């Protein structure tokens, strides 16, 4: 598991992107490369094509699969990212 995933999982209590990003940016263990990687992950997670259907559950499934196919992330970290992204689309 990468250090980025460790930080994401250790912050599973967050309820919005700004909270998660603040904790990622303030992490003493992450590098600029990690932060940039999260930016790319987040851009994929909130892509309109994932959420264009009115069914939130479908959007979560699409987003989960796209993140899994595109990035080397654990299901646990993907689930946290998808949950936080879904709050933006509710």
Beta strands, then each sheet from edge to edge (+ up, - down):
end
